[in-house]
Amino acid sequence: MIGGRIKTLRIKKGYSINELSDKAEVSKSYLSYIERGIQENPSLQVLSRIARTLDANLEDLLEENKDEITDLSKLDEEWVSLVKEAIRQGITKEDFAYYLEFIKFKKMKGGKA
């Protein structure tokens, strides 16, 4: 949820909702609606102002699972093994990125990945 990510970043910056509202030039009530998930589709202009104020970028706000794995030591052994095997098989970072995009596309179209 975009609102949850904004709230997390706001708190990490030490801003109150009033401070972020003032600095990003977004009304306090609208920002509150975003954070609480009432407004789920804010404009890119608003998100850009909020992101800039929080020293973040749009991707930080839009990526659903960005917060899930920030500490690589928490990856389970199966993931580590899969990555090692991919490297052994000669899969490049570009190949991996291509596969990810393909899977995202396939899921978006309603297919199973």
Disulfide bonds with the S-S distance in Angstrom:
none
